[in-house]
Amino acid sequence: MTLLNAARAVRENAYAPYSKFKVGAAVRATSGAVHVGCNVENVAYPEGTCAEAGAIAAMIAAGDTRIAEVAVIADSPQPVSPCGGCRQKIAEFAEGDVVVTLHTTDGLELKTTIKTLLPAGFDADYMSRV
């Protein structure tokens, strides 16, 4: 199964009763394993949790710690990018040149990198004096 197909399949499991905006994400770990996540909303937090964060949590739970590639898909007029928090989470587990491919359900695609999405990301170097 391709990374896109994994993200497309898990998108169907999204729980989005408020926004109706379903997002699926898949990350390929450097081990080669694919981990998936979808957005989950609830009445107290209708914005919900993000698909990318779910995929990263699944990756960590499975014992992988490094991302080799990311795919995200949503039913939107243009490829939807990860929110700021998810960009930072991806950057925590990926090198800056890791490819992040953003898809729409009708076939539009945008390839970018985490460094392009988060050019001034916070990393451990900022804490080097601690």
Backbone torsions as a table, in degrees:
resi	resn	phi	psi	omega
1	MET	NA	134.1	178.2
2	THR	-73.9	163.7	177.4
3	LEU	-61.5	-41.9	177.4
4	LEU	-60.6	-46.0	-179.6
5	ASN	-63.4	-36.1	177.4
6	ALA	-65.3	-43.5	178.4
7	ALA	-66.2	-41.0	179.2
8	ARG	-62.2	-42.9	-178.2
9	ALA	-66.3	-45.5	-177.8
10	VAL	-70.9	-26.3	177.3
11	ARG	-54.7	-35.4	-179.9
12	GLU	-63.7	-21.4	179.7
13	ASN	-88.4	-3.9	-178.0
14	ALA	-56.6	144.1	177.1
15	TYR	-109.0	98.0	-174.4
16	ALA	-133.1	59.6	-176.7
17	PRO	-69.4	-18.7	-176.8
18	TYR	-94.8	-52.3	-178.1
19	SER	-86.5	-26.3	-173.4
20	LYS	64.4	11.4	-177.8
21	PHE	-99.4	99.6	-177.4
22	LYS	-90.9	133.6	179.3
23	VAL	-128.6	137.4	174.8
24	GLY	-121.4	145.4	178.3
25	ALA	-139.0	149.1	175.0
26	ALA	-138.7	137.8	174.1
27	VAL	-120.3	138.4	172.2
28	ARG	-99.8	121.6	177.6
29	ALA	-77.1	162.7	177.9
30	THR	-63.5	-18.6	175.4
31	SER	-73.3	-14.2	-176.4
32	GLY	100.0	-15.2	-179.9
33	ALA	-69.8	146.2	178.3
34	VAL	-107.6	132.7	179.6
35	HIS	-124.7	141.1	-173.6
36	VAL	-123.7	159.7	175.8
37	GLY	-156.4	155.1	177.0
38	CYS	-135.3	161.8	179.7
39	ASN	-73.9	149.3	-178.9
40	VAL	-136.4	118.8	177.6
41	GLU	-102.7	161.1	170.4
42	ASN	-149.9	166.2	-173.2
43	VAL	-62.6	-34.5	-180.0
44	ALA	-78.4	-24.7	-177.5
45	TYR	-137.4	72.1	-172.6
46	PRO	-62.3	-19.9	175.2
47	GLU	-69.4	-27.9	175.5
48	GLY	73.5	-171.7	175.1
49	THR	-100.0	154.4	-173.7
50	CYS	-88.6	153.2	179.6
51	ALA	-62.6	-41.3	-178.1
52	GLU	-63.4	-42.3	178.5
53	ALA	-62.8	-37.9	177.8
54	GLY	-64.3	-41.8	179.4
55	ALA	-65.6	-39.3	178.8
56	ILE	-67.8	-40.9	177.5
57	ALA	-61.3	-41.8	177.8
58	ALA	-63.4	-39.5	178.9
59	MET	-61.9	-47.8	-179.7
60	ILE	-64.0	-43.1	179.5
61	ALA	-60.5	-30.5	179.9
62	ALA	-83.4	-6.0	177.5
63	GLY	99.0	1.6	175.8
64	ASP	-90.5	151.4	-178.0
65	THR	-132.2	-4.4	-178.7
66	ARG	-129.0	137.5	180.0
67	ILE	-97.0	134.3	176.2
68	ALA	-103.2	-24.9	-175.3
69	GLU	-166.3	150.8	-179.6
70	VAL	-133.6	142.1	171.4
71	ALA	-131.6	138.6	179.0
72	VAL	-132.6	139.6	178.8
73	ILE	-139.9	140.0	176.6
74	ALA	-150.7	160.4	175.4
75	ASP	-87.7	84.6	-176.7
76	SER	-136.2	160.2	-178.6
77	PRO	-68.8	-22.9	175.5
78	GLN	-138.7	159.8	-179.6
79	PRO	-55.2	130.0	-176.7
80	VAL	-90.0	132.4	180.0
81	SER	-94.6	157.7	176.7
82	PRO	-61.5	149.4	176.0
83	CYS	-66.2	170.9	-179.0
84	GLY	-58.0	-43.2	179.6
85	GLY	-62.3	-40.8	179.7
86	CYS	-71.6	-32.8	175.1
87	ARG	-60.0	-44.0	179.3
88	GLN	-65.5	-40.2	178.5
89	LYS	-63.8	-43.1	177.5
90	ILE	-60.5	-45.4	-178.4
91	ALA	-61.4	-29.3	178.7
92	GLU	-63.5	-30.7	-173.3
93	PHE	-117.0	9.4	-176.5
94	ALA	-139.2	150.6	171.7
95	GLU	-73.2	158.8	-177.3
96	GLY	-60.8	-26.9	-178.4
97	ASP	-89.6	5.9	178.5
98	VAL	-63.9	132.3	-178.4
99	VAL	-77.5	131.2	174.4
100	VAL	-117.7	114.2	-178.5
101	THR	-104.5	123.3	-177.6
102	LEU	-105.3	132.5	-174.0
103	HIS	-128.3	153.6	166.4
104	THR	-107.4	160.2	-179.9
105	THR	-68.5	-16.9	178.3
106	ASP	-99.8	15.5	168.0
107	GLY	104.6	-5.0	176.1
108	LEU	-70.9	146.6	-176.4
109	GLU	-142.1	140.3	175.0
110	LEU	-134.5	121.1	176.4
111	LYS	-98.2	133.6	178.7
112	THR	-145.9	-172.0	176.2
113	THR	-127.0	162.7	178.1
114	ILE	-64.7	-34.7	178.6
115	LYS	-64.0	-35.8	176.8
116	THR	-70.7	-40.0	-180.0
117	LEU	-71.5	-30.0	-176.8
118	LEU	-137.6	74.0	-172.1
119	PRO	-65.5	-25.7	-178.6
120	ALA	-123.8	46.4	-177.3
121	GLY	-62.5	147.6	177.7
122	PHE	-77.9	132.5	176.2
123	ASP	-139.3	178.4	-175.1
124	ALA	-62.8	-22.9	178.9
125	ASP	-57.9	-30.5	179.4
126	TYR	-65.0	-22.3	-177.2
127	MET	-102.5	18.3	-173.9
128	SER	-64.3	-19.2	179.8
129	ARG	-90.3	-5.5	-177.6
130	VAL	-80.3	NA	NA
